[in-house]
């Protein structure tokens, strides 16, 4: 059992499906993942002995117990039951960024979480075939834009009852889903994930538009669907996107999530990236976080970084074929020669060039300062821009189910 809520040994593990392949196997001992698609984290043991070991602890500089999380060793193998979760985070982050960009262009569109299933559950030969069917069903349903995940498996009905009892007995929050507990083998069934799942292909979508009545849709012979909930805030969008990404089907060389309609790349363009540096601060007091070397016994052995930051890249979104409303500083930045991007920036306040200077403040080597002295005196935020290549970065901390990653 690897479920470890609130502790530091191993983060809560979630699974992401690796591939869909035709079934070339036979016999009683054939894995279900080999027949209908392998999954991320499907291996029974970690890829290396160091997978999941604690290497650092990030804590609040003001108060030790205010806010903290752990960093672990990763092997970057998708089959590793510990290290695969980074792929789910990346997938969810891309979905969240594009959906937020979509809402800036279509602010009045309501987004619903929808689950749909095909009429014939014989399976698909590959991921492309699955998404062709999903696109056909969503079009008939009336969806005008959709972000779609394909899930080949579901948790068995009898296992769900046992997992509910386990969750209630150990007072686990409802946010700890069935797939979390199944991947961590909380029932000690052995043999990895296989005893928990059964084949049941279905799709999840974040969809907009006036959808056909579910009863009328079921008469078309395409399958069925139901609305789960409406996505009303950023927290719900991040939570749903990440959880759906953890057990979505994955195939080498293919996109694991597909975008259709107005949110697709052919209809919704993005560009003019802007890089900024954000401090990683305590959620309780707002003070900066400090990173310490740490081991599995929670013994700190020195400061790794006394000022933890992360790089944030934001994009501008607009309707394909229309002229984007680009801020002046971003338009000027885009016109700079590529070779000079490392030496010059554009000030977001006055539009003048910011020149690179040596800097020993906050642990950076360089910073960019606006050439307009009045601008620098009038504003404390934008005239100084720190070089992202020389800063210490860390991914955003998003605990799920009360755990500490």
N, C-alpha and C positions, 0 to 999 in steps of 0.2 A: 504494500500500500504506500503510495507516494503523496497522498493528500496531506498537506501541511499548512493549514490556514494560520496566518499570523506568525509563522516561524521562518527560519532563514535557510534551512537545509536545501530544499528543492522547491522551486516555484510551482504553483498549481499548474498542472499540465492539461493542455487542451489539444484536440487532434484536428489535423487538416488532411483531407484525402489526397493521395499522391497521384493516382492515375486510373484511367479506365482502359482495360485491355480485354480483347476477346478471350473467352474461356478456352484454354488449351489443356485443361487439367481434368482428371477424373479420379474417382476413388473417394473413400470415406474420410481420408485425412487431409483433403485439399482445403486450404484456407479460403474463406469467403472473400477475402480481399484480393486473392489471386484471380477469382472468377469475375468479380464485378468492379474491380479497381482497388489498387493498393492505397494506403492512407499515410499521411505524415504521422510519425510516431508509432507506426505499427510494429516496429521491432520489439521483441520481448526484453531486450537489455540495451543499455546505452552504448553508443558507438565507441566511447573511450572511458577509461577509468576516472577521468577528471570531469566528465559531463555533469553539470549541475553543482559542482563544488563552488562555495562562496569565495570570491576573490576580493570583494570590496564592500563596504557599507557606507551609504550616504545618509548623513544625519543632519539635523538642524544645529547650527553653530551656537544658538542661544540656549536651547534646552535639549538634553540628550533624548528624552522620551517624547518630544513634540511630534516629530515626523521622521520616518526613516524607511529605507528600502535597501535591498541587497543586489549586488551584481554577481553573476555566475559565469563560470567557464562554459563556452559553447563550442560544439564541434562542427556546426553548419551542415550536418547530415539530415536530410528531411525525414529519414526513417527513425531517427533517434527519438525515443519517447520523452526526452527532456528538452532537447535543444531545438526541436522543430517549431516551437511556438513563436519564434521570431518571424517566421514567414506569415503566420496569421496576423501578427501586428502590422507588418508592412502592407499586407493586403487590405486590412481594415482601414489603415491610415489613408491609402489611396482612394478608397471608396468614400470616406468621410470628406476628404478634400474636394472631390468632384461633386458630391451632393451639395456641399456648402456653396461651391461655385455656381451650381445650378440654381440655388435659391436666390443668389444675387441677380440672376437674369430673369427668373420667373418667381418672384417673391410671393405670389398669390396661390401657387400650386400647392395643394395639400399632399403629403407623402404618406402612403399607407404600406404597412408590412403585410404582404400577401403570401400565402403558401398555396401551391398548385401542384397537381399530380396528373400524370398521363392516364389515358383510358386503359391501355394495355401495358401491364407491368412485366414485359418480356426483356426489358433492358435495352441498352444502347451499345453499339460497337465501339464508340469513342466519344470524346467530349464534344467534338464538333456536332455530331449527330444529336446529342442530347440538347444542345443549345438551339439547334435548328427547330426542334420540336417545341422548346420553350418559347421561342420567338413567335411561332405560329399560334400557340395557345394564348399568349399575351395580346397579340393583334386581334384575335377574335373576341377577346374579353373586353377590349376597348381601352387598353392602356396606351397612353401617349408617350410615356417615358418610363424606363425600368432599369434597375440594377439587379442582376440575377445571379444567384448561386445555385449550383446543382449538388444535391445530396443523394448519393446512391443508397444509403443505409439509414436505419432508424433503430432506436433502442427497443428491445423486445418488451412486450406488454407485461409479462411476469416479472421481468427485471425492474421495470419502472416501479412496481409496487414495493419491491424490496429496497430500492433506492430511496423512495419516499420515507419508508420506515427508518432507514439509516439516517437520513437527513434530520428527521424529527428527533430521533434518539440522541443525536450528537449536537442538537441545537444549531445546525448550520443554517445560514440565511438562504432564502429562496433564490437568490442570485447565483448560488452554486448549482449549475444545471446538471442534467443527467449525464451529458457527455463529459463533463469535468470529472464526476465520480467514476464513470465507466473507464475513462482513460487511466485513472489512478488506481483502478481495481480495488475499490473500497470494500467489496464483498469477498475479496480473496478467492476468486474463481480460478485464477491462473490462466495460462495460455493467452496472455495479453488481452486485447480488446475483443477477440472473437466471440467469447461466450455472451457478451452483452448485446450484440447487434444481430440484425436480420436484414435481408435485402428488402428495400422498400423505396424505389426511386421517387423523388419529389424535388420541387424547386421552391426556393424562397426569393421574393422580389420586393424591392422598395419601389413602389409604383405610384404614378400620378395619373389622373384622368377619371372620368365617370365610367366605372366598370359595370358590365352587364350583371343582371341579377344572377346569383349563384345557382338558383334553381333552373333558370332558363339556359344558363351555360351548360349545365350537366346534360341537357337534352341534345346538345350538338354532337355528342359522341367523341369529344376530345379529352375528356377527363373531368376534373372538378377543381374548385378552389374555394378558399375562405379567407376573409380578412382577419388578421391577428390583432393588430392595434394600429393606431395612428402615431407617427413619429412627430412629437411635439417640441422637442428640445435637443440640444447638442448631446447631453448625457445619454439620452435614449438612443440617438443615432450612433454614437460610439459603442455603446453596449451591444446593440443589436448587430452592428456591422462586425464587431470582433467575434461575437459568439457564433454567428453564421459562418464566418471565415474559418473557424477552428475545425469544422468538419465538412468543409466544401470539397468537392472533387477537384483533383489536381492532375494535370498531365504535362509531361515535359514538352516544352516548346509551345504551349497553349496558354491563353489567358484564363485564369481560374474564375474570374468574375467578368460578366459581359454587360455592356451598356446598350440599350435599345431606345429608339425614339429620340426625343428632344435632348436627352442627356448623352447621346452617343457622340463619338469624336467627329462624326460627319456633320453634326448639327450644332454642337457646343464646342467652341474653340477656346484654347487657353494659351496664355503667353505672358510676356513681360514679367519674368520672375523677379522677386525682390527678396534678398537674403537679409535676415536680421539675427541678432544674438539676444537670447533671453536668459535671464538668471533663473536657475532652478531654486525656488524659494520654499520655505516651510509653509504648509497649509494652515498652520495654527497661528503663527506670529508674523509670517511674511519675511523672516530673516533668510539670508542666503544659506545654502546647504554646503557641507564640507564632506569630501570623500576620503575615507580611511581604508588602508589595507586591512583585510579581515580574513578569518578562516571559518571553518564550519563550527568551531567551538565558540564563535562570537568574540574572539580575542583580537583587539585592535593592535596593529603593529606599526603605526606611523601614518602621517598625512600623505595621501596620494595627490589630491588637488584641494587647495584651500578656497577655491571659488569655482563652483560647478555651474556650467552654462550649457545651453543647447542651441543648435542652429535651426532656424525656422525659415522655410522657403515658401512664400505665398505667391499665387498667380492671379492674373486678371482673367476673367471669363466673359465671353460675349457670344452672341449668335453668329454662327458661321455665315459669311457673306456680308455682314454688316461691319461698319467701322467701330472699333472698340473705343470706349471713353478712357483714354490712357492719361493718368496724371502726368504733369509736365516733367517732373524729375525722372519718371520711368521712361518717358519718350526720349529724353536727352541721353539717358544712360544707354538705351538701346542703340543710339547712333554712334557711340564711342567705338574706336577700332578695337578689334578683339585682342590684339596684343597689349593694349594699354589697360585692360580691365583690372589687372592686379595693381596698377599704380594710380588709378583715378576712379573716383566715384562722383555721383551727382547728389548735391544736397537736396533733401526733400522740402526744405523751407524756401530757399531762394533760387534754386536751379543752377547755381554756380558749381564749378568743378571743386571736388574735395581732393586734396593732395595727401599722399602717403607720408607718414612720419614715424620715426621710431618711438616706441612707447613701452614703458616698463610698469604701467599701471594695471592692476587687476590681473596680472599674469600674462598679458599679451605682449607680443613683440612689436606690432605695428598698429597704427590707427589712422583714420582718414579725417582730416580737419578741413572745414569749409574755408574758402579763401576770403569770404566776407566776414570781417571782424564783427560788424554790427549784428550779423546773423548769429554768430557764436555767442555773443553776450545776451541776445534776446531770447534764445532758446537753449534748453539744457538737454533736449532729447535727440534731435536729428543731426546737428552739425558734426558730432563725433560718431564715427562708425568704426568698430573694431574689426580687425582682419580675422575672418572665420577660419582661415587655414592654420592659425597659430593658437587658437583658443581650445579650451578643454570642453568637449561636448558630451552630452549624455542624452539618450532618448527620453521622451516624456514618460513620467511614471503614471501608469493607469492601473491601479489595483482592481482586481475583479473578485467578487465574493469575499471581500475582507482580507485578502491575502497580501503579502508583501513580496513583490517580485525581486 
